[in-house]
Amino acid sequence: MKTIRHHWAACLLVSLVMSAPALAQEFRIGFVSTERILRDANPAKAAQAKLEQDFSRREKELNDMGNALKTASERFERDAPTLSESQRAARQKSLVDQDRDFQRKRREFQEDLNARKNEELQQVLDRANRVIRQVAEQEKYDLVIQEAVYINPKHDITDKVIRALNASR
């Protein structure tokens, strides 16, 4: 259903542009690359730096925990032939418990990181959309699109949006 609406809207747009040359010259289309905004705009860079700062301690703890688990596992493999059956079973159980704990903490870390990343990126996108509207209104664009298979560079207003986004605080 959504594809049909997009197809219908595209056909309508093409027919308007083709049928009325005077209208076509007045109709202004702009394109904005969301990917470039999220990569190059200062608010996006600040959000990424904030995420790295907020999650670096937990990431280091996880890396340390993973390294400790690896070292303990290697030590167990090396010592296993000389251990009694009960010692071997106890250390093996301990390693399994440590691995389960490590996997759980890593999953929680990834979920927390993804949730915060989505929040931060949504804030950047909300600000970018406000700036896109401002640029479109100031420069009298009739249509601004954010995704396209191909776009003529003369319609790309991403740099204007990034400059305006960087200037706004």
N, C-alpha and C positions, 0 to 999 in steps of 0.2 A: 504494500500500500504506500509506504514511504517512497519507494523507488518510483512509483507511478506519479506521485506528486512532484518529485524532483524532476522527472522527465517532462511532465506537463509544464512546470514552471520554466524549464530550460527552453522548451518549444515556444512558449509564450514570449519569453525574452528575445529569442532569435527572430520570431515573427515581427515583434515590435521594432527591433533594430533594422531588419531587412525592409519592412514595409514603409517606414517613414524616415527617409534620410535626414530630414531636418531634426527630427527627434533623436536620431542616432548621434548626431553631433553634440546635442545637449546632454545626452545620457552619459554620466561619468561612472566608470567602474574602477574600483581599487581592490588590491589584493594585499593581504597581510599573512606572513608566515609565522604561525604560532610557534613552530619549532625554533626559529631564529630568535623570537622574543624570549622564549624560555632559556635559550642558550646565551644570548648576548646582552639582554637588558640588565641594568644594575639591580633592580629589585629581585630579579631571578637569581642573580649571582649572590646577592645578600641572603636570600632564602637558603640557597645551597650551603653557603658558609655557616649559617646559623644551624642548619641540620647537622653538618659535620661537627661543629662545636658541641652541640647538644648530645650527639650520639657517639662521639669518639671514645669517651671513657668506657661505655658499655661494650663497644666494639673491641677495645683493647682487652678488657676483661674476658670477653669470649675467646679472643685469639690466645690469650694466656691459658685459659681453661682447656682449649683444644690442644695446645702444645703439651700441657701437663698430661692430658689424657693419652696423647700419642707416646710420650715418654714412658708413662706407666705401662702402656700396652707393650711397647718394645721390651721393657724390663721384664714383664711377665713372660713374654715369648722366650727371652734369654734364660730366665730362671726356672721355667716350667719343668724341664726334665729333672731338676734336683729337688723339687718340692714334693712333699707328701700329698696324697690324694686330697686330704681335707684342706691343706693350705692352698693347693691349686684351685679347688672349688671355691674357697672363700675369696681368693684374689680375683678369680674370674667373675664371681657375683659382684664384687666391688667395682670391677671395670664396667660391667653391664649397667650397674646403677649410675656410675659416673657418666657413661655415654648417654643414657636416657635423660639425665639431668642436663647435660650439655645440649642435646638435641632440642629439649623443651625450651631452654633459655635462648637458643639460637632462633627458634621459631617465634618466640615472644618478641625478641629483638627485631626480627624482620617485619613482623606485623605492626609493631609500634613505629618503626621507621617508615614503612609504607603509609600508614595512617597519617603521620605527621607530614610526610612528603606531599601527600595528596592535599592536605590542608594548606600548606605553604604555597603549593603551585596554584591552587584554586584562588587564593588571595591575589597572587600575581596576575592570573588570568582575569579576575574581576577588575583589577586596576587597569590592565591592558585593554579590556573591552570598553571601559569608560573613556580611555584615551583615544581608542579607535573611533568611538562615536564623536568625540570632540573634533578630531582631525577631519572626519567625514563631514561634519556640519560646517566647520570653518572653510573647508575647501570645496564644499558643495558636491560631494560624491552622492550618487543615487544608490549605489550598491557597493558594499565591501564584502568580499568573500575571504574565508580563511583556509579553505582547502580546494585545491584544483590539481588536475593532472598536468596541465601546462598553463603557464601564464606568461604573457609578453612582459618583459621587464619594465616597460614604460608604465604599466599599471600597478607595479609593486610599490606600496607605500610603507613597507615594513621599516625602512630606515627612519622615516618621519615619525612613525609611532614609537620606535625605540628612543629617538632623541627626546620626544615629548614625555615619554615614560621616565627617562633618566632625569629630566629636568623637574618633574613633579615629585614632590616629597610629601 
